[in-house]
Amino acid sequence: MDAWYRTHWTFRWERGSFDAVGTVDGRLKGVYTGGSWGFADNFQLDREKGSDGGRTQYTITVNLKGVTDLERHRTDLLTKQ
C-alpha cells in the first residue's frame, strides 16, 4: 500500500466551530466543537446522543451560504508518529 489517509472537514457558522458530519437535503450538518454553552443555547442547536450513546452533542444543519472557513484536514495514516 502506497497511501492511506483519514480525512475530515471543519467549518464555522455564526462564529461557532463545527466538525462536518454529512449532508441532509443539500445542507451541511455539523457537530458543535466550541466551548460556549451560551452559543448552543442562543442558536438553539439540536441536542443528540453522541456516537458513544451516552454523551450529548449539539448539532446544526445549515445552508452552505452561511458557512465560512470550510477546511479539509487530512492525516497520513502510514506515517509513523
Stockholm file with secondary structure:
# STOCKHOLM 1.0

chainA/1-81         MDAWYRTHWTFRWERGSFDAVGTVDGRLKGVYTGGSWGFADNFQLDREKGSDGGRTQYTITVNLKGVTDLERHRTDLLTKQ
#=GR chainA/1-81 SS CCCCEEEEEEEEETTEEEEEEEEETTEEEEEECCSCHHHHHHTTCEEEECTTSSSEEEEEEECGGGEEEEEEEEEETTSCC
#=GC SS_cons        CCCCEEEEEEEEETTEEEEEEEEETTEEEEEECCSCHHHHHHTTCEEEECTTSSSEEEEEEECGGGEEEEEEEEEETTSCC
//
